Every structure is written in structure tokens, then in C-alpha cells.
Amino acid sequence: MRLSNMADYAVVVMSAASRHCGSFRTSATELASETGIALPTVQKLVSILTKGGLLRSVRGAGGGIQLARPAAAITLADIIEAVEGPIAMTNCINASTCNCAIEPDCNIKPHWAIVNNAVRSALSDVSLSSLAVGRAA
């Protein structure tokens, strides 16, 4: 499984935003400067992450961007799903998106839900607050 650049950048942006925790707000410009990610990309991610319920954006004087909930309550799975949609290793987990020629006779399909749950669980075990601290041990 490989994340898209946007999902990867979303994790970086959320980590930077979490360092402005509490009542402090930051801006897309500041996040772009801190992360080295181009401002238009950060602006697009702020929009996506706001729609996903992970960021809160306030316009006008005194406005800015802040986490929608505490960093400890946001997981890597939350961030990835906000950008990529539900975590799934294959399309066949969803009947409406499965267009596999062997699907009617596939012996593996029933097992993908177990794999998907394991991957999502592992990603859910990593909180944004742990990512914002620095390097993993």
C-alpha cells in the first residue's frame, strides 16, 4: 500500500497544525512555510481536511486554522481517510466498485475485510499527537 502525495502531505500539514495546539490559530501560509509544501497544495489540503472534520477554519480578523479536536483524538487513519476515502487494499471490498472478472468465484474476497481491518487498526493506533512529537523510537 502506498499513500498518494496528497495523503502524505496531509499528514505533514496536520502534524504542523498540531504544533499550534490549543486556542492558537495558524494560517495556510504559515503551514506552507513550516512544511515546505507549496501554498496552493496546503490551501487545497486545508479545504479537504476541514470538510473531513479534522481542521476548523475561521475567516476574517482573528481567523485562521486550528485542529477541530485534540491531536490525541485524531489518528493517522482519520487523516488518510479524509484525503483518500475508506482504507481498502482492493476494490472488491465494495460491491459497487468491484469490476473483477473472477469475483463470482474468488476464494480470497472474503479475507480482504480482515486485511483491511488490520491495516486500518494499525493506522488508528498512531495518534496525531505522537506524530507531532518527533521521531519514532
N, C-alpha and C positions, 0 to 999 in steps of 0.2 A: 504494500500500500504506500503510495507516495502522495503527499499533500500537494495541492496546487500552490503556486506562488502566492495567490491571494490569501489562502488559508494560513500559510506560513507567515505572511506579513501581518495578518490579523492577530496572530499570537504575539508577535513582536510589538504591535501597536497597543494591544491590551496590556501587555506587561509594562510598557512605558506609562500608560494611563494609570495603572495601579500604583505607580510610584508617586502619583499625585492624589493619594487616597484622602478620605475624609471629606471635608466640605470644600477643599480646594478644587478649582476647575483649571483645566488646561485648554489649549487650542489645537486645532489640526496643524497649524503652522509650527507650534512648539513640538508636537509629537513627530512631525516630519523631520525637524531639526535634530531631535534627540535620537531618532532611529535611523536616519539616513535614507528613509523611504521617501520617494517623490511625493510632494504635496497633493497632486491630483489623486494619487493612489490612496493616501491617507484619508482624504476627503471622502472618497468612494467607500472605503472601509468603515469610516465613522457612520456613514449613512446605513450601511448593511448591518453593522453591529448595534446601531440604535434600533433599527427595525427588529432585530433579533432579541431585543430586550437586555442587552449587555451594557450599553452605554446610554447615558442621558445627555441630550444636547439642548442647551438653552441659548437662544439668540439674544442679541442686544447687549446693552451696557451691563456689565457684571455677569454676562453669559459665559458659556464655554462648555467643555466636555468633562464629564465625570462618569465613574462607574455607576451602573444602575443598582448594583447591590455590592456587598463587601467582596473583596478579592478572594477570600476564603470560600465564598459561596459560588464562585464561578470556576468551572473546570475546563480543561483542555477540550473535552468533548463538547461542551457548550459553545466554545469559540469555533471549533471546526464545523459543527452543525449549523451555526449561524451563517457561515460562508458557503459551505458545500452541500448542505442538506443532510438528511439522515445518514449516519455512518453505515455503510454496507459494502462488503467486499465484492459482491456481484449484483447484477441487475435482477437476477431471478428471485431474489427475496420478495420482490413486489410483483404480484401477478400482472399489474397493468404495464410494467416496463419490461417484462420478460419476453424476449423475442428469440429465444434459443430453439434451435431445430430439434434438440434432443430432450427438451423439457418434459414432455409427457412420459418418457421412460427413464428419466435421470434418477439415479440412486443417491446422488450427492446432495441434491437440492435440500432435502430435509435437514442436512447438517450445517448448512450455511447460517441458519439462525443462531446456532450455538457459537459459531466462529464470530459472527457479527456482535453478539452479546459480549463475548470475551474481549474483543477489541474495544468496544465502547466502554466496558467496565474498566479496562486498563487506562483509557484516556480520562475517564471520570475520576480516577484515583489521583490525578495530578491537578492540584488547585492552582489558580492564577497567583495566589499569594506565594506559593512555593516557587513558581517560575520567576517571579519578580525579585526574589532574594538573590539569585545569582546562580552559580554553577551547582549542578547536582553532585552529590557525594559519590 
